[in-house]
Amino acid sequence: MRFPLRLKFFVFAVLLAVGPLALVGQNLTQLSRDELKSAANEDLTTVAAQLRTAFDNTFEGRWLTPLVVIRNGVDSNELGVPQKVSLLTLGLAELPQVVALQLSVEGSDLPILVTNTTFADKLTHAGLDPVEILATSPDLIKVFEGTGQFGLPVVSRVPETGDWLATLALPLTTQIAGRQVTMAAKIELSTLGDMVRRHPFAQRGEITIVDQAGRRVLGDEPDLLIKRQIVASTMPLIVAGARADALEPYVRPNGMAMLGAYAFPDWFQWAVITELSEENAYAVVNAITRQILVVGLIGFAIAAVGALIFARQLTRPILAIGEVAEKVGEGDFAARVEDVRARDEIGDLARRINQMIAHLGERMELMKFVSHGTMSAIQKAEAEGMERGGERRRISVIFTDIRGYTEFSERVPPEVVIEVLNQYFDVQADIVTEYGGDVDKFIGDALVAVFEGEGMELRAVECAVGITQAMARLLEEHPEHNLHVGIGVASGEVVMGAMGARDRMDFTVLGSTVNLSARLCSKAEPDQVLVDQATRDAARGQNGVHFDMLEPIPLKGYADPVSAFSATRS
């Protein structure tokens, strides 16, 4: 006897509808309460961890790392005191939150101090001495030296302005007059305070940052919160340097039951505490309970009709999915499963099919945005996918840069700028391909290409010269553009491979050869090709290219001037 699918759904729906609604309602209420508590705890933990990570990333990425770079620049025997001060001033201009940089010489009470003018004016208007506030005392520097905690911030507050400042110190290896030198910095922490205040969780819960003394930090007032049980629990953990996140429900002195969680930033002696009252966390449970009976009765009424309608519609999307799959097999990535609104496995399947088709189409388009080297690496990757890392290879690298682009982009509409830039890149990329090269990337108005294999140096130079000639022809066709090109070519060992984050990588080349090519490009005159010694030696004597020896060129990052040659068609 045949048992139709529609009848199966009808019987199944009726059996479900006549179940013990009271028992289901009670269980659902309890389950909802447990789930809400679990969700609230997860939310609390997630927010605390997010802010902890944001604090650490901001401190290390936006402040500490640039300060280490500045320290390394200052830490040179070749720089005199005026040059070191200039470097501090330039570094301060690039780091808005860093309000003071200081060089302290051991045994001297007169440091070299550079301050942020805007912040210094703010202190002056508040009746304070900027030097007194922004200078790092010798005693504090001795504390850093004694503990060895260089790079770790010490946080303080300026009561008159309400600003929170972090002080850190970095040692220098060079000396002034035979004495140890330390670079100190003061960082204004309003950025971290804004993260707390603007976090979406702050609209429905509380976010508090406390230090090892139980004092609120990054707020308007440094309140002592040690009467809160959760704050008291974090204080010994901060002092001990513990970094274990935890959940802690507790009751405040006013009797309010709270759910709380805390996390500890690596770079600050703080605890990030997130709290939510149980009343707010479980507010929806009562509403859910009231809706259970209503939903159950309505569900029973519509179960039979809905089951029959659903059964009839069940087969239609399956057939539609089959038709779309057939079109995709023929190469039509615009095909989609339409008019499938079911919120079940069939609906999920239809949406996943659409997502899969969209992803396939996107991947076909994304192939236009990666180099041939990247595609080859992906195709050679094993089943587990691409892994970060690289290998040494000897290649030739060319950097091209369009001269006059900035002036051109300022006097013509953006649409024209993009159109012309794409036209120039089309010509350059075609020439790179013609000479067996691979376009690695586009950087603004610059192109980077790599050449490997036999005769790569000659092919790279011929390509570069060919690009200058092609650009000259474009200039003849469009003199109003007034665009030229400068090119640098260098050969040598590089590291080639997948680099970046786990979820966002670039397959590219790194190394001194790449840097040398870029530096030569920056020094090239309009319509000039500059090549390094290695490229010229390998390509010299070949037909079609002539090299003119130039005066050694001083390049950024190189101690001595670098030998360079101008390449032209012979």
N, C-alpha and C positions, 0 to 999 in steps of 0.2 A: 504494500500500500504506500503510495507516494504521500509524503508529509511536506506540504509546500512551505517555503521559507517564510512567507508572510504569516502563516499560522503559527510557526515556531516563535517568531518574534511576539505575536499577540499573546500566546500562552505565557511566555517568559515575562512579559511586561506586567500582566495581570498578577502573576504569582509574586513578583516583587512589590507591587503596589499594595497588596493585602497583608504584607508582613506586619509584625508587631511594631507599630509606629512609636509607641511609648518607649520600648526598649532601645530602639534605634536612636530615638531622640536623646535619651539619657547617655547612651554610649557616645553619640556624636558630640554632645555638649562636653563630656569629659575629654574626649579626644581633641576637640577644638581648644579646650583650655590648655592641654598638654602641648599641643602644637604651637599655640600662641606663645606659651612660655619658652618653648624651644626656639621659636623664631625670634622672640625678643632677645633671648640670651645670645643667639647667633648674631643678631643685629648689633647688640652692644659690643660683642667681641670684635666683630668686623670693623665697626667704626673706630674703636680704640686702636686696632691694628693699622687701619688706614692712616689715621693721624700720626701714629708712631712712625710709620714708613714715610709719610709725607714730611715729617720733621727731619728725619735722618737724611732723606734724599735732598731736601732743600739745603740743609746745612752742608752736607758733603759735596753736592753737585753745584750749587749756586754760590757757595761761599768758600768752603775749605779748599776745594780743588783749585779755583782761580787764585786764592791766596798763596797756595803752595807754588803755583806757576810764577806769581809775582816774587815770592821769596827766592825761587831758583834763579830768576832774572837778576835780582839784586845781589844774590850770592856769587859775585864774580870779582876776581882780583883786578880785572881790567877796567872796572868802573870806579870812578872817583865818587866822593860824597855828592857833588852836584848831580852826577848822572843817576846815582841811586835815588836821590830825592825826586828827580824827574820821573823815574820809573814808578815810584810810589804814587806820584800825582796822576800819572796816566792810568795806573791800576785803579785808583780811587774813583776816577771819572767813569770807569767801566762797570763799577759795582755800586749801584745806588744805595743798597742797604748797608754797605760798609761805610761808616761815618768817620773813621779815623784809621790811619796807618802810621806806625811809629817804628823807628830804629833806635834801640837802646844799647848804649855802649857800657860794658861792665865797668863799674866804678865811677860812672858819670851820672849826675842828677839832671843833666840837660839833654833830653832825647831829641832826636830828629822827628818832628811830628807834622803830619799832613792831615788836614781835616776836611770834611764835607762842608762846603760853605753854607748851604741851606740849613743843615742841621746845627751848625755853629751859630748861625743867626737866630735860630729858634731858641737855643740856650741863652743867648745874649738877651733876647727879648723877655725871657723869663727871669732875668736878673742873675744869671749864672755866668761863671767864667768857663768858656768852652775848653780852654786848655786844661783846667783843673778837672773837668768832667771827662774829657776824652783822652787824656794822657793816661798811660798805664804806669803805675808806680813801680819803682825798682823792687820794693818789697814783694809785690805780686809776681813780678818776673822771677824773683828768687824762689818763690813758691813753685812756679812752673818748673824751674830748673831742678829744685830739690825733689819734686815728685816725679819728674820725667813725663808729666802729662801734657806734653806739647800737642797742640791741636785740639785739645778738649776745652770747651768754653766754660767760663765762669760767668754766671748771669747775675745782673744787678738791675736796680730800678732807679730812675731819676724821679724823685717824688714831685718836684716842682712841675715837671712836664708830663709825668705818667709814662715816659718811655722806658721800655725794657731793653737793656744792652747786654750783649754777650762779648766777653773779652777772651781772646785766645792768643797764644804766643807760638812762634816757630823759630827755631835756632838757625843761625847762619854758620857756615863752616869758615868763611873768610873773616878776617879781623880788621879792625880799625885801630891803628897805632898799637898793634899787638894785643888788643883786648877783645874779648868775646862780644859778639853782636847778636842781638835777638830782635826779630821783627814781631811786633804786637799789632793786633787789629781789634777794633770795636765794631760790632755789628748790631744794627737796630732791628729788633725782632718783631716789628708790627706785622710782617708778612705771616709769621706763624700765628699771631693773634687773629689775623683775618681768616686764616684757614679754619680756626675753631669757630669763630662767630658766623661764618658763611656756610658752614657745613649743614646740609639739609637736616641732619639729625637734631641739630640745635633747635629746630622749630617744634619738636615734639618731646625732646628729652633734654638732659643736661650734660654738658661736656666741661670737665674741670681739669686743669693742669696744675699739679702740685709738686713742690720740691721736697727734699728730704726732711725739711722742718715742718711739713704739713701746711705750708703757705701757698696760697693761690698765686700762680704766676700767669703772665700774659693778660691779666685782667686790669680793670681800672684801679682796683685796690688790692693789695697783697693780704687778703683776709687769712686768718688762721682757721683751718677747718679740721683740727685734730679731734674734735668731738664726734665727727662722723666716723663710724666704725670702718668703713672702707678706706678712708684716708689713713687712719691709724694702721691699717694692715699693710699699706704700701710703704710707709716710711722706713721700716727696717730693711725692706727689700731694696729700696733705692740706695740706702747707705751700703748695703752688702754687695751692690752691683748685680743683683739678680735680674734676669730678663725673661722670666716665665710669665706669660699672660695668664689671667685667671678670672673666674666669675665669682661674685660674692653677693648673695641677697642679704639685706640687713634692714634694720628699722632705725630711722633717724630719731634724734631726741624728741622731735615733735610728734612721734608716733606714726609717721608715714612709712609704709612698707615700700622698700625700693628693691629693684633689680639692678645690679651694677657689675661692671667689668673694668679691668685695667690692663694697660700695656706700658712697657718701659722703652723709651727711645734709647738707642745705643750711644748717641752723642751728648745727651743731656741727662743730668741727674734729676729727672722728672718722672712722674707717673701720669699717663693719660687716662683719666677716669670718665667712663660713660655711665649714665644712670637714667632709669626710666621707672616711674612709679607703677606699682602693680595695678592700680586703678586704671591707668591709661592702657597698660598692656593687655588687660582682660576686658576692656570696654565692649568689645564686639561680641563677647560670649553670650551675654543676655539677649542681645539683638538676634543672634543666631538661634538661640533657643525659641524665641517667639516666632521665628520664621519657619521653624521645622514643621510644625503642624500645618501651617498654611501651605507650604510647599508640598508636603505629603498629600494633602487632600486634592490639591490642584493636579499633582502628578498622577494620582489614581484616576482622576476624571479624564485626563488626556492620554493616559497610557495606551488604551486600546486603539484610539484613532492614530496616535503618533506611531505606534508599532507598525500598523498597516502602511501608513505613508512612508515610513522609513524603509520598510522592506522593499517597496516598489522602487524607491529611489536608490537603493543600495547597488543595483546592477548598473545603473546609468553611468556613474563615475568610473566604474571599473572598465567599461567599454571605452569611455573617453580617454582614460589613462593609456589604454592599449593603442589607440589611434595616435596620440601624441608621441608615444615611444617610437612608433613606426616613422613618424615625420623626423624625429631627432636622428634616427638611424640613417635617414637620407640627407642629413646635414642641415636641417632647418632648426636652428637654435632659437628662433623667434616663437616657435610653437609653445603653447601653454595649455594646461588643463584648466578649462574655464567652468565657472558656475558650479563649483563644488564647495559647498559651505558647511558640510557635515563636520561636526567636532568629534570625530571618532578615528579609528585606525584608518578607515578609507580616506577621510579628510586629511589625516596626517600624511598618508601615502601620497595624496595628490599634491599637497604642499611641498613634500620632500622631492617629488618628481620635478615640480616647478623650480625649487631651489637648486636641484641638481642640474637642470637645463641651464638656469641662469649662471651657475658656477662654471659649467662647461663653456658657455659663451664668453664669460668673463676671462677664463683662462686663455681662450683663443685670442681675445683682445690683448690680454696682458703679455702675450708673447711678443707684441710689438714694443713693449717697454723694457725688455731685458736684452742683454747682449747675447751674442752667439755663444760666448764662453759660459755664460750662466746656464743657457739651455743645455749645452753639452754636459756641464757638471750635474745638472738635475737628471739627465738621461742616464748618466753613469752611476748615479747614487743607488745604493742598495735599497731593499724594501723598507728599511726603517727610515728612509728619507735623508735629507741633507743634514750634515753635521758641521758645526763650526770648526774652523781650522784652516790651515793653508800649507802650501809647499813652496819651496824656493824654485824660481824659474828665471831664466835669462830672457829678457824681452826688450823691445824698443817701445818707448812711450812718446806720443805726441800730444801736446796741449795746444789748442788753438783758442784765440780770444779775439772777438770782434772789437776793433778800435772805433771809437765814435758812437758806440751803442747808447751810452747814457744820454748824450746830447740828442741823439736821434729819437730816443724814447720819450724825451721831454717835449719834443715839438710836433709829434704826430700822435693821432689817437691810438689807444692801446690795441684796438683790433688790427690796425695796420702794423704795429710793432710785432705782434704775434705772427702775422702773415709773412712779413719780411724775414723775421728770425727763422721761421720754419723753412722758408725758401732757401736761406743760406745754409741751414743745417742739412737740408736735402742734398744740396750740391756737395757739401763736405762729406757726408756719410757715403754718398755714391763713390766718391774718389777713394775713401778709406777701403771700401769693399773692393774696388777695382785693383788696389795694390795688396790685397790679401790681409787687410787689417780687420780689427773688430772694434766697433764703437763701445767703449766701456760705460760711459755715462755722459750726460749733458749737465753742465753746471751753469745756470744762468745763460749767458751768451758765450760760454766756453764749451768746447768739445774735448773729450779725452778718448784716445784710441790706443790700442796696443797691437804690436806686431810680434809674431813668434815664428820660429822656424828658420830655414835656410835663407840667407840674404835679407834678414829682417831689417837690418840697419839701412841698407840701400833702399828697400821698399818704403821704409818709414820716411826717409828723406825725400824720395821721389814723390810720395804722397803729399808731404808738407809743401813742397814746391808746386805741385799740381794744384793744391788748394789755393795758394796765393795767386796763381795765374787765373784760376776760375773766379776768384773773388774780384780780380781786376776786370775781368770781362763783365761781371755783374755791375761793377761800378760804372763801366762804359754805358751799359744799358740803362742804369738808374743813377745818374750823377747826383740827383737830388738827395739820395740817401747818404752819400758821403761816408760810406762804411768801408773800412779796411780790415785786415786781419794780421795779427802777429802770432808766430808759432815757435814753440820750443820743442826740441827733440833730444832725448837722452836714452842711453842704452845701458843695461846692467842687470844685476840680480834684483828681484822683487819677491815679495810674498804674495802669492795668488791663492785666493780661497774664499770661503764663506765667512763673513765677519758681521758682528752685530749682536742683537739680542736673540734669545731663543725663538721668539715668535716674529721677528722682523730682521732679516739678514740681507746683506748685499754681497754678491759675488764680485769681488773687485781686486785691485792690486794696491799694495802699500810698499813703501820703502823709499830709500834715499834717491833712487832713480826717478821715481814718480815726482818727488819734491824738486829734483834738479830740473826736470822737464818743465814743471810749472814755473819755477824761478826764471828759467831762460825765456819762457813765453812772456813773463811780465816785463822782461828787459828788451824784448824784440821791438824794433820800430815797425810802423805800419808797413805791411807787405814784405816783411823780413822773416826769414827762417834762421833761427839760431840753433846750432847743434853742439853737443858736448864732444870732448876729446875721443871717447870710446866710439861714438857713432861715426865720427869723421874718419878714425883710423880704419874701421871695418868697411866703410863705403868708399874710401879714397881709391882712385884709380879706376873706378867703374865708369862705364859710359853713361853720359846723360846728366851728370851732376858735377858741379864745380864748387870748391870750398875756398873761401877767403878767410885767412887767419885774422882775428881781431885782437885788440888789446884784452888781456884778462879782465873779466867783469866781476865786480864785487856783488855777491848775492847774499840775501838774507839767510842766516843760519849757517853760513860758511865762513870760517876764520880767514881764509886767504881768497883772493880773487880767483875765479874759475876760468880756465881756458875755454874759449868759445870760438865758433866759426860760423860764418854766414854762408848758407847754401843757396845756389842758384842753378838754373839750367845751363849746361855747358854749350 
